[in-house]
Amino acid sequence: MTAIYKAVLLNGPMSTEELLRPPGTAAARARAAALDQLRALHLLHPLPGRPDVLAAASPLVAESRVIAPLQDEVSALQHRLRQLYAQLEPLQAVHDLVRNARADAQSLVPLEDPAEITSAIEAAARSCEHEVLTAQPGGPRSERVLEEALPRDIEMLSRGVRMRTVYQHSARFSLPTQAYVERVSSLGCEVRTLDEFFRRLLVFDRRTAFIPDAEDDAKAVLIRQPSVVAFLVNSFQRAWDSALPFTSAYENRANRAVSSAMQRSIARLMLSEDKDSAIARRLGISERTCRAHIAKIMKRLGARNRTHLGYLLATTEPYALESMADG
C-alpha cells in the first residue's frame, strides 16, 4: 500500500491499469487490495471525468474526510455515555441503599417476644451441623431453663454436633446445673467455668449468633453478619482458653481452685466496685457468699477492716493476689 501511494506521489496521476501491471499475477491482486484501502482512506481519488486515473491526496485531507466523522461519532457516544452515567448514578445509590438495608435487616434481627426467641434458637439448633458455642453468665441457671434446653442439646449431640459451654464458677454449686452438665458431658459436651466474662451468647456453626438486647436481657438479637459472628467466636475462644473444666463442686481439689479464682476476682473487683451487691452480681453469686469470701481475703491479708483491706489490695503486688489460695 505504501509503495503504490509513493508511486502516485512521485509520478503524478496514474491509471489503474498502470498500477496493476502486469495483470493477473498475485502481485497485481495484492496491489488491487491496496488500491481499495487507499481509496477508502481517501488517499487516492479519481480525477474529474476520468474515473480510471487516480491522484494522490495529502493524509491531512484524508484525515478530515475519514477520521473527523469518526471523532464526531466518538464525541456523540461519549456525550451519550455521560448522560447514561448521570441517569444511572442516583439509581445505583438507591439500589445500594436498599440492598444494604435489606442485608442489615437480615444480618441483625431484633427478637422481642420470648416465644419468638425460643423459636429462632430451636430453628438454628435444628439446622446446626458442626458446632455450638454457648456462654451462660449470671450464676446457676434455673431448673426450668435447663429442662427446656436438655432435649435440644441431646438431639444436637446425638447428631455429632460439637458443643462447648462456659458458665460462671458459681454454677458449679447448683445441683440442677450439676445434673445437666453430667448428662450432656456423657454425650461429648465440654463445659468450663470462669469468674466473670461477657454476656450471654449462643453461636451455631459460626454462622448464626444470639446475644441479649443492649437494654433488656429478656430480648435478643439474631446476628448473621459474618464479621460480627467471627468477632464473637474469637471472644468466646479467649474466655474458653482461660476457663477451668467443670467438675463436681464437692471434689476438694476443684473446690479450692474455684474458690481461689473467685477470691482473686473479688479482690480485683473491690478496687473498682463500692458495693458488695455489684461484685456479687458480676460473679453470679449471692451477697452472703461474696461477703464470706471477702472475710477470708481480709484474714489472709491481715486487714483490720474494709478500709484497711482496700489499702492493702491497692498496694499489694499483682502476683501476690494471683498466688492466693484457700487455707
Stockholm file with secondary structure:
# STOCKHOLM 1.0

chainA/1-327         MTAIYKAVLLNGPMSTEELLRPPGTAAARARAAALDQLRALHLLHPLPGRPDVLAAASPLVAESRVIAPLQDEVSALQHRLRQLYAQLEPLQAVHDLVRNARADAQSLVPLEDPAEITSAIEAAARSCEHEVLTAQPGGPRSERVLEEALPRDIEMLSRGVRMRTVYQHSARFSLPTQAYVERVSSLGCEVRTLDEFFRRLLVFDRRTAFIPDAEDDAKAVLIRQPSVVAFLVNSFQRAWDSALPFTSAYENRANRAVSSAMQRSIARLMLSEDKDSAIARRLGISERTCRAHIAKIMKRLGARNRTHLGYLLATTEPYALESMADG
#=GR chainA/1-327 SS CHHHHHHHHHHCSEEHHHHTCSTTSHHHHHHHHHHHHHHHTTSEEEETTEEEEEEECCHHHHHHHHHHHHHHHHHHHHHHHHHHHHHHHHHHHHHHHHHHHHHHHHHEEEECSHHHHHHHHHHHHHHCCSEEEEEECSSSCCHHHHHHHHHHHHHHHHTTCEEEEEEEGGGGGCHHHHHHHHHHHTTTCEEEEESSCSCCEEEETTTEEEEECSSCTTSEEEECCHHHHHHHHHHHHHHHHHCEECCCTTSHHHHHHHHHHHHHHHHHHTTTCCCHHHHHHHHTCCHHHHHHHHHHHHHHHTCSSHHHHHHHHHHSCHHHHHTCCCC
#=GC SS_cons         CHHHHHHHHHHCSEEHHHHTCSTTSHHHHHHHHHHHHHHHTTSEEEETTEEEEEEECCHHHHHHHHHHHHHHHHHHHHHHHHHHHHHHHHHHHHHHHHHHHHHHHHHEEEECSHHHHHHHHHHHHHHCCSEEEEEECSSSCCHHHHHHHHHHHHHHHHTTCEEEEEEEGGGGGCHHHHHHHHHHHTTTCEEEEESSCSCCEEEETTTEEEEECSSCTTSEEEECCHHHHHHHHHHHHHHHHHCEECCCTTSHHHHHHHHHHHHHHHHHHTTTCCCHHHHHHHHTCCHHHHHHHHHHHHHHHTCSSHHHHHHHHHHSCHHHHHTCCCC
//
